[in-house]
């Protein structure tokens, strides 16, 4: 391979040009608010500011699962944050999540509102608060946390790594696609081996480890992420397929994956959710 066009990094990197590709208009090397705008507030204890990406879906599935169990304080308003328009850089959103990434949660169930950002932290906050989907004994809890943090560390390889170069980069580049494909295939093999021995990731019980992982690797296994199913030969991971199908049949997962969804078939989109009756407007089953 010729190296005549090889990129030579400068001594000090500076941001001079947009990188190109999808989402290039919202990428900047600086943090903080870029506009002054507050966030809306609904009537429910949990205020979620999100978009129906895999990270957002984690939280809406969790909230729907808690409501399915009768936890009234899990009732929530889900407000759409349009990241293409830079809504995540408003002063209100930055006040809830200084990192300007969806999802962000404002828990108003107590005497003082509590902000929670990072999807894994939100799942853990809700699991501890309501006492569901997280075992009490230390050994089982450690297993759940290990898989939860595995997902939190692995998802950027699937999203910002593989997904970016395979689906969103301005042009196809062999080296990064091959590099991230190898890592994602390793992840799938790891999950497949684990799920060959256990019903769910942390054992025989459904936990926040599954709720976190399914919107990423479950969607990938069913060919719903980046249209990369055939490319990654996802059908060959039979135990991942079994697990993905098992969770996809849960009513809460069916509902949660459609909240704040702003693309695809119109009858599969619930842009905002403020009541359980909002699902009557779409074909969530």
Order of alpha helices (4+ residues) and beta strands (2+ residues): beta-alpha-beta-alpha-beta-beta-alpha-alpha-alpha-alpha-alpha-alpha
